[in-house]
Structures are given as C-alpha cells and as structure tokens.
Amino acid sequence: MSEPSELTTQLYRDLRQLARRERARVWSDGSPTLQTTALIHEAYVKLQRAAEWNDREHFLRTAAKAMRQVLLDEAKARLTSKRGSGERALPLDLVEEVPAVPDEVLVRLDEALDRLGEQEPRLMQLVECRFYAGYSEVETGRLLGLSERTVRRDWLRAKAWLYDAIRE
C-alpha cells in the first residue's frame, strides 16, 4: 500500500487534468476563481487526510470526492459574499459563456447528493465520478467495479432522482 503523498505524486498529472477539466466546466463565466494549480492543491490537502490508498482506482475515487468538496466550498463562499461588492455589472455581450452550473444549484445539488448517499451510496459515488470528476462511463465503471451498462443505467437513475430533489 502506498502512502498518500507517494501516490499523489505519481498521479499528479491525472489530478491536474481532472482539475483543469472541472475548472473549465464549472467556472466557465470568466469570473476570478481558483487557478488549476490552486484547485489541485486544495484537493491535495483533502487527499492528505486519508491514511492509505489501496490502488489507483481508490485514489481517483477519493480525488473525485475531494473535487466535489473544493467546488462546493468555492460555490458557498461566492454565495455568502456580498453580491456585486459595489462592482458594475458586466454587459452580457462581453461574457463568452454562461456558467454551466450556478452556485445555488451546486449547493442544492450537494445537499441532494448527501440525501441520495444515505439511500444509495453507490449512486452517490457514481455522481461524484461522473459529474464532479468528469470521468467517462468506462472510467467510472472501472473505478466502481461496474459494467459500462450498469454505469449508464445508474447514471440515468441518479440524474432523475437528483433532478426531482433539486426541484423541490
């Protein structure tokens, strides 16, 4: 079994690619956010709390959960700060993209995901891998020990459950 820092060093490239992909997807509005390296370091701090890693898949599942926590912490921080802080609004024609996930939705999603995890932990892990880490169906199946077909079916179930939970 590897120490967390050894495996983290070995898988730094994977962690960096994951952070870059998630930062681009969640924070695509051009607002000041954590840089990719800062996001990796925030996730690394969370990953250091684990005692040992069983294997690469265990590390990547834990990294997905750490990314979820970092992204949620950032969304909550932005929601609790004063809206606008006296800055003038940016005209919509200067914004390249609308953010993929608004902070309010990200926070409600996290709360719903916790409730889902109480009922069906595997579905919660699947959402962490697919949504927060951006893993493909094949990668998620490998990490969770599921067939690609099961991942696809569970992903549809989880999305439907979360959609209903967020709407409430």
C-alpha positions in Angstrom: 0.0 0.0 0.0 1.3 3.4 -0.9 1.4 6.5 1.3 -0.9 9.2 0.1 1.9 11.6 -0.8 3.7 9.0 -2.9 0.6 8.0 -4.9 -0.5 11.7 -5.2 2.9 12.5 -6.7 2.6 9.5 -9.1 -0.9 10.6 -10.2 -0.3 14.3 -10.2 -0.8 14.5 -14.0 -4.2 12.8 -13.7 -5.2 15.1 -10.9 -4.1 18.2 -12.9 -6.1 17.1 -15.9 -9.1 16.5 -13.7 -8.8 19.9 -12.1 -8.4 21.7 -15.4 -11.5 20.0 -16.9 -13.6 20.7 -13.8 -12.5 24.3 -13.5 -13.3 24.9 -17.1 -16.7 23.3 -16.9 -17.9 24.7 -13.6 -16.3 28.2 -13.8 -16.7 29.0 -17.4 -18.0 32.5 -16.9 -14.6 34.1 -16.7 -15.0 35.3 -13.1 -12.0 35.2 -10.8 -11.7 31.7 -9.4 -9.1 29.2 -8.2 -6.5 28.5 -10.9 -6.0 24.9 -11.8 -2.9 24.6 -9.6 -4.7 26.1 -6.7 -7.6 23.7 -7.2 -5.2 20.8 -7.3 -3.6 22.0 -4.0 -6.9 22.4 -2.3 -7.9 18.9 -3.4 -4.4 17.6 -2.3 -5.0 19.0 1.2 -8.2 17.0 1.4 -6.5 13.9 0.0 -3.8 14.1 2.6 -6.3 13.3 5.3 -6.7 9.7 4.0 -4.4 7.2 5.7 -3.5 4.9 2.8 -4.6 4.2 -0.8 -5.4 0.7 -1.9 -4.7 1.3 -5.5 -5.0 3.9 -8.4 -8.8 3.5 -8.6 -9.2 4.1 -4.8 -7.1 7.3 -5.2 -9.1 8.5 -8.2 -12.5 7.9 -6.4 -11.2 9.8 -3.4 -9.9 12.6 -5.7 -13.4 12.9 -7.2 -14.9 13.4 -3.8 -12.2 15.9 -2.9 -13.0 17.9 -6.1 -16.7 17.8 -5.1 -15.8 19.3 -1.7 -13.5 22.0 -3.2 -16.0 23.1 -5.8 -18.8 23.2 -3.2 -16.7 25.2 -0.8 -16.0 27.7 -3.5 -19.6 28.0 -4.5 -20.7 28.5 -0.9 -18.0 31.2 -0.5 -19.2 33.1 -3.5 -22.8 32.8 -2.4 -22.1 34.2 1.1 -20.0 37.2 -0.1 -21.8 40.4 -0.9 -23.4 40.2 -4.3 -21.5 42.5 -6.6 -19.4 44.1 -3.9 -20.1 47.5 -5.4 -18.8 46.4 -8.9 -20.6 47.4 -12.0 -22.4 44.6 -13.9 -20.6 43.2 -16.9 -22.7 43.5 -20.1 -23.8 40.1 -21.4 -22.3 40.6 -24.8 -18.8 40.7 -23.1 -19.3 37.4 -21.5 -18.2 34.5 -23.6 -20.1 31.7 -21.9 -22.8 31.3 -19.3 -21.6 29.2 -16.3 -22.5 25.6 -16.7 -23.6 25.3 -13.1 -24.8 28.3 -11.0 -23.6 28.3 -7.4 -27.1 28.0 -6.0 -27.7 24.8 -8.0 -24.3 23.4 -7.0 -25.1 23.9 -3.3 -28.6 22.3 -3.7 -27.1 19.5 -5.7 -24.6 18.8 -2.9 -27.4 18.7 -0.3 -29.5 16.4 -2.5 -26.4 14.2 -3.2 -26.0 13.7 0.6 -29.6 12.5 0.8 -29.1 10.2 -2.1 -26.0 8.8 -0.5 -28.0 7.9 2.6 -30.3 5.8 0.4 -28.0 4.6 -2.3 -24.2 5.1 -1.6 -23.2 3.6 -5.0 -25.3 6.2 -6.9 -23.7 9.0 -4.8 -20.2 7.7 -5.7 -21.2 7.4 -9.4 -22.3 11.1 -9.4 -19.1 12.1 -7.8 -17.2 10.3 -10.5 -19.3 11.4 -13.5 -20.3 14.9 -12.5 -17.6 16.2 -10.2 -14.6 14.4 -11.6 -15.8 14.2 -15.2 -14.9 10.6 -15.6 -16.3 8.7 -18.6 -18.7 5.8 -18.3 -15.8 3.4 -18.9 -13.6 5.1 -16.3 -16.4 5.2 -13.7 -17.2 1.5 -14.3 -13.5 0.6 -13.7 -13.3 2.7 -10.6 -16.5 1.4 -9.1 -16.2 -2.2 -10.3 -19.4 -1.9 -12.5 -20.1 -2.7 -16.1 -20.5 0.2 -18.5 -24.2 -0.7 -19.0 -24.8 -0.6 -15.2 -23.0 2.8 -15.0 -25.2 4.1 -17.8 -28.4 2.8 -16.2 -27.4 4.1 -12.7 -26.4 7.5 -14.1 -29.8 7.9 -15.6 -31.4 6.9 -12.2 -29.2 9.2 -10.2 -29.8 12.2 -12.5 -33.6 11.7 -12.4 -33.5 11.4 -8.6 -31.3 14.5 -8.2 -33.4 16.5 -10.7 -36.5 15.8 -8.6 -34.7 16.5 -5.3 -33.4 19.8 -6.6 -36.7 21.0 -8.0 -38.4 20.5 -4.5 
